[in-house]
């Protein structure tokens, strides 16, 4: 075999996987694993110059892993920063003489400082675009009114309202934030806009305060204040006051809300509002994994009402919801179309609003909302088209555009990952092949000992990507033979693999970067055949009665 390894090419940063120990391994467990691998890789056990050189390099790698994990200070640094943290000359980050607890405290402090620096650069933009569409002419039109008009046979669909809002946050310090927001609205040709500046200060872990200044072309200048305070672990309150200046004078307003957790899933609210529209409101909101219930009662001028709504959440992939209240009925469905995009559609039926279709697209922190008013009456045809139309459209888009795009994007990401790690995987492969050569003599002795007591014999073992689904038969399995490395790990007729990726085990490497991997083992114990398929990061203990292959099958 040609030279497989050079000193600077041996690369295995997962010391726990290399020694096949848990991340919580004790000193005794580390020492036992280290002695076992030293016996396997000791250079004096090999006479061939090439094998001796490779054994020396692997022996040094095992020794390095043990030196790091057996020293409490080095292990704490490795657990937090990885191998790169150990390579810093003089270890400028923190002093090496500190205890593991002190190192972790220092790390948390540095993390907090980095978070503060990131806050200085973050603006956290949020935006909403809403476009209201009037499509009532599709269902409510009267044919006789259009018979004598040019183009009267074509329904008239128009945009009757729009709203655009945007806000950005500018952290001034770790506790102070400036928020700039603005909005533009238009309805049937009339509209206006506003701009607001808010300064928020976190006063303690229990609360914050905010001062707001605003102005607009339909309303005069605005000055307001808002505070939030946790009164107890289960209760909080907010209070807000404002002064709205206009040509008619100054209009003050005040709102306060008291909220309490009644149980794990239920909140109770009391609200008092004083101003041009004064009211008192009480509500109970219960939100669970499968349902959402709201009861509200308000006494006020000019609006007094009692409202109750119930929403059932189906436990399906599309997050379908059905909502009913004392004024309308809704069916909603949301679907994730990409990593950062969620598309939702809601059909609303009620009196007196009629039938509406609402389409919402959330893209990162941006929201696009399209409420489409179909009819003022409760027409079955409108309900049918509002329900079936979006579903057929989505299924077509999903099949023709979204799924092919997501599949192509995934393949592209995998290809980039393979290219970036190609040289590293080549080194790991050479290292694994060298390990297997060095294991041959030890494996022969282990097999002889296990056969003498009818113990554990690894007949075949494969690691990588298996294709078991008939619909994916066109895909090629990507596996490597790890029979020898697994047999080498057998001790006293037992094989124990820890809860970590198996690609770092001696004699292993990753044959399919970025793809789901498994370990398939066919073994014999006490003369009986066994077989098991284990996930890459799952712990494995063999032999087990559940792995037994029945003679009848």
N, C-alpha and C positions, 0 to 999 in steps of 0.2 A: 504493500500500500504506500502511495506517495505521501509525502509529508502533509499532514492534515492540520496541524496546529502550530501557531507561533505564539510567543509569549504575549504579544499585544493583541492577539486575535481572540483569546479566550474571553468570552463575554457572557456572564450569567448573573444578572443583578438580583434575582430572587433567591436569596440565601436560604430562606425557609424551605422553598420547594427543592432546592439542591440537596439539602440534608433530609428532606421528607419528614419534617417536624411541624407541629402546630405553631402558630404565631404566639401562643401562650406557653410554649414548651419550657419545661423546667431545665435547670442545669444538668440534672441526671439524664434527661431525655436527649439533650444536645450532646452530651459526652458519649452516650451509647451510639447515636447516629454517626458521630465523628469517628469513633473507633472502627465502626463497621466499614465506612468508606475508606479509611486509611489502610485497612487490611486489603481492600480491593485494589487501591491505586498505588500502593507503596512501590517506589521505583526498584527496590532491591529484589522484588519478586519476578522481574522480567529481565531476560538476558539479551533479547534482540535490541540493538541500539535504538531503533526507531520507536518500538513499543516502550522502551525505557524512558525515552525523551517525552513521549506523550503522557506516560504515567506520571512523570515528575510534574508536568504542567497541571494535570488534573488534580494531583495531590496538593499542589500549592493553592489551587482554587478552593478545594475543600478546607484546607487549613485556614485560608483567609476568611471563609464564611464562618468557621467555628470561632476564630479569634474575635470577630465582630460581635457575634451573637452571644458569646460567653462573657463578654465584658458589659456590665450594666450601662455604663455611660455611652459606649459605642453603639450598643443595641438601641438605646433611646434615640440617639441621633439617626441611626439607620431607619428606625420605624417611622420617624417624622419626615426626614429629608431624602431617604433612599441612599444609594451608594454615592451619589454626587456630593451629599453633605459630608461624607467621610473624606472625600478627596480634596477638600478645601485646605490649603496649607495654613497651618496655625489655627484653623477653624475660627475665622473672624466672626462667625455668627454668634456663638456663645462659647464660654470657656468649657474646655473638655473636663475640667475637674468638678463641674457641678453634678448634682445628683440627677437621676432621670426625672424626678418631679420638678426640679428647678429648670431643667432643659425644656420640659413641656410648658411651664409657665412663661418662660422667655419666648418660646415659639408662639404662644397665644398672644403675647404682647406685640410681637413683630407682625403677626397677622392682623391685629387691630390697627396698627399703624399703616399697614398696606391698604386696609379697607378704608381708612380715612383719606388716604391719597387718591384711592379710586373714587371716593365720594366727590372729591374736588373736581374730577373730570366728568362726572356723570350728569346728564341733563334729564334723563328719563322722559322722553317726549311721549305724549298721549294725544290721540286725535279721534274725532268722530265726524263722519260725513253721512248725513241722512237726506235721502231724496224721496219725497212723497209723490206717488203716482196715482192719478185719478183715472181708473179704467171702468167706471160705472156705465159708460156708453156701450160696453160690450154686452151687457145684460139688461140694462134699464131703458134702452132706446126705444122709441116708438117709430115703426117703419113708415107709417103714413105721413109723418112730418118730414121725411127725407125723400119721398118719391119724386118731387118736382125740383130737388136741389142737385146741382152738379157735384158729383162725388159723394152724394148722400148715402150711398151704399157702404161706405167705408167707416167703421166705428172710429170715434175720436178719442184718443188716449193722450193725456197731457200730464206734465209735471206741474203740480200746483203748489208745492212748498219744498224748501231746501233749508238745511241747517248744517253749518260747518263750525266745529270748535277744535281748538288746539291748546295744549298747555305744555310747558317745560318746567323742570325743577333745576335750580342751581344751588347746590349745597355750599353754604358760606363757611361753616365749620361742621364738626361732627354733630352739633346740636341745633344749628341754625340753617334754615332753608328758605330760599326765595322762590316763589312760584308765580310765573307769568302765564296768563291765560287770556284767550280772546275767542269771540264767537260772532258769526254772521248768520242771520236768518231772513227768510223771505217767504211770504204766504200770499198767493193770488196777486202778485205784483207789488205788494207792500212789504217792507222789511227794514232791518236796522242791524246794528252791531254793538258790541260792548268789549271793553278791555279791562282786565283786573290784575292787580299786583298784590300778592299776599306774602307776608313774612311770618314764618312759623318757627317757634322756639320750643325745644323739648326742655321742660323745666325739671323733670325728674323721671324716674322709672314709672311713675304713676300717672303722668299727665303732660300736656303740652298746651301752648297758647298760640293764637294766630291773630294778626291784624291785617285787614283787607282794605284796599283802596280801589275804586272802580269808576268808570265813566262810560257813557254811551250816547248815541244820537237820539234814542227814543226816551231815555231816562237821564236824569241829571247825575251829578257826582254821587258816589256812594262811599260811606265810611262804615266799617263793621269790625266787630271783635268776636272771637270764638275761643272757647276753652274746652278741654277734655280732661276728665279726671276719673281715675279708678278709685272708687270709695272703699270697696272691699274686693277680695278675689272674685266675687260673683256679681258685683254691682258696679256700674259706672254711670256717669252723667255727662251731658254736654249742655252748654249754654251759649247762645248766640244773640247779639244785639246789633242793630244797624240804624244808620240815618241815611234816608234817601232824599236828596235835594232835588227840587223841581220848581217850575214856574208857579205851582200852586202852594209852595211852601215846603216845610220839612216834614217828612213822614217817618216817624220812628217805628221800630219793630223789635220784638223780643221773642225768642223761642228757647225753650228748655226741654230736654228729654232725659228721663230717668229710666235706665234699663237694668234688668236683673235676670241672671240665669236661673230659671225655675228648676230645670234638671239638665242632664247632659245634652239634650236635643231641643230644649224649649227656652225661648226668650220671652220676657214680658216687657212692654214699653208703656210709659206714661208721657204724654206730650202736652205742653201748654203753649199756645201761641197768642201773642197780643200785638195788635196793629190794625191795619185796614181790614184784614180778614182774621178775626179772633176766633179761636176754637180750643176745645179740649179733646184729646184723642187718647184712647187706650187700645192696645192691640196685643195679641198673643201670636207668636210665630213658632211653629214646631217643624223642624227640618230633620228628616232621617234619610237613610240610604235609599229607601223605597218610596217616600212620600214627602209632601210639603203642605202644611196646613196654616192658614192665616185667618184670624178673626179680628175685626177692627170695628170700633164704634166711635163716632165723632159727634159732638155737640158744638155748633158754631154758627157764625154769621159770615156768609149766607148759606153754607153747606152743612147739613146735618144728615147723617146716614149710618147704616149698619151694613157691613160688608163681610162676607165669608167666602173663602175659596179653598179648594182642595186640589192638589196636584199629585198624580201617581207617576212614579218613575219606573219604567221598565228596565230590568237589568240586562239590557242587550248592548251590543257593540255600538249601535247608533244613538244610544241615550234618548230613546223615545219617551215623551212625556204627554200625559193627558191632564188638562186642567179645566175645572168647572167652578163657576162662582154664581152669585145671585144675579149677575147681569150678562154673562157671556160664557161660551164654552170654547176651549182651545185644544188643539193637538199640535205638539211641537216635536221636532226631530233635529238633532245635531250630529254632524259627521266630521271627523278629522280627516282633512284631505292632504295635509302635509305636516311636517314637524312643527311649523309655527302657524298653521292656518286651520280654522274651524268654520265650517259652513252650517248654518241653521235655517230652518224654515218653520213657520208657525201659521196655522190656519185658525182664524178667530171668527166665531159666529155668535151674534148676540143682538139684543134689542136695546137701543134703536140704531146701533152702529152698522148692522147688516153683516156682510161677509168681507173679510180682508185677508190678504196673504202678506206675511211679513218675512222678508229674507234678510239674513244678517251674516256678514263675513267678518270674522275676527282674524286679523293678520298681525301677529306680534302685539304691539300696543295700539294698533289702529283698528277702528271699527267702522264698517260700511253697512248702513241700514237702509233697506228699501221697503217701506210699507206701501202696499198696493191695495187701494180700496176698489173692490169689485162691484159691489151693489149695496144699496140701502135696504134691500128687502131680503128675506130669507128664502133664496131661490136654490132648489136642489142642484140645478145645473152649475151655478157658481161654486157651490161647495164641492161638487165633483171635480171641476176643472182646477180648482185651487188645491185639491188634494192629489189628484192623479198627475196633473201636468208637471209640477216640480219634481215628483218622484221619477217619472219617466225621463225627464231632462237630466236629473242627477245620475241615474243609472247609465245613461248614454255617455255622459261626460266621464263617469268613473271608469267605464270599460274602454273608451276610445282614447282618453287623454291622461287621466290621473294615474291609473295603474301602470300603463307603459312608461310614463315619466318617472314614477317612483322606482320601478324596476331598473330603468336605465341609470337613474341617479345612484341607486345602491351598488350596481355593478361598477360604476365609475369610481365611487368612493373606495370600493374594495380593491380596484386596480391601482389606485393611487397609494393605498396602504401597502399593497404588495410591493410596488416599486420602491417606496421609501424604506422598506424593511428587508429588501432582497439580499443586500450584502450581509446584514446581521443574521438572517435566517441561514444563509450559506455557511457562516461561521458556526452557528449552532448545529447545523447538520453534520459538519466535519467533526465537531466536538463529540456529538452523539455517536458517530461511527467509531471514533477512537475509543470511546467508553465501552462500546459493545465488544470490541476486540480485546480490551483489557479484562472484560468480565468473563471470558470464555472458560478459563481454568476454574474460577470460583463457582461458576454456574454448574460445571461438570461435577464438582464435589458436592454442591447443594443437592443436585438431582440424585446422586448416588445415596446420599443420606436420607432423602425423602422417600426414595423407592424402598429402602431397607425397612422402613416403618410404615409403609402404605400411606405416606403423607401427601403433601400438596405438590402436584406437578403441573406447571403451566404448559399446556399443549400448544395453544396459539393465542396471541394477543395482538390486537390492532388498535391504533390510536389515530383519530382524525375525523373526517366528515363521511358519514355513511348515508347512502340513499336507499331508504326503505319505502317511500311513498311511490305508488305506481305512477302518479301524475308527474313525478320528477325523474322518471327513468332516463330521460335524455341527459341528465346531469351526471357527471363522472365522479365516482367516489375518490376521495383523496385521503388515503390512510398510509401509515407506516407500520412495519412489523416491530413490536416491542416485546416479543416473547422473552428474549434473553434479559433485558433490563428488569422485567417484572419478576422473573425467576430469581434473579440476583437479590431482590428485596425480600424474598421469602425467608422467614426465620421461625424455627420450631413449628413448622406446618401452618404458618399464618402469614397473611399479607395484609398490611395496614397502610392505606394511603390517606393523607390528611386532606382537609377541606381547602384545596388550593388548585390552581391550574396545573395539569400534569405535564405541560410542555417543559417545565423546569426540572423534572426528575432526571437523574443520571441516565443517559442513553436515549432520552426523548428530545424532540424538537417540534416546532409548530409546522405541520405540513400544509395548512390552509389558513393563512393569516386573515383575521377578521370574520371568519365563518364559525358556525356552531360545531363543536367537536365532542366526541364521545370516546370512551374506552370500552372495547369489547374483548372479553376474556373467556376462553374455553379451557377449563382445567379439570384435573382428575384428583379426587380425594377419596382415600380408602377404596380405590378401585372403581368408583362411581363417577360418571361424567357430570360436570356442572358447567353452566354458562351464565354470564351476566353482562349487561350493557349499562354503563355508568356515565353520567354527565361529566363534563370536563372538570368542573369545580366541586363536584360532589365527593364526600369522603367515601371510602370503600374498604370493607373488611371481608375477607374471604379466608376459609370456606364458610358457606351458609347453607342451611337446609333448603331455603327458598330458591337457591340457584340450581338445584338438582334437576337433571333432565330425566324424565320418566322413561322407562324402557319401552312403554307402549307407544310413545309418540315418535 
